[in-house]
């Protein structure tokens, strides 16, 4: 389970997390882990589950 911090992308919608409540952050991370959502990537990083085709280009 990834520990979420204020400013991290939300695992459900991708928007920055605004809350500073540590209990809410742990609950959000636990729910995302139970549901099986992938960890959100940071801007500019390729998504960890992205499928690459020949030549390293993303497949459609």
Secondary structure, 3 states (H helix, E strand, C coil): CCCCCCCCECCCCCCECCCCCHHHHHHHHHHHHHHCCCCCCCCCCCCCCCCECHHHCECC
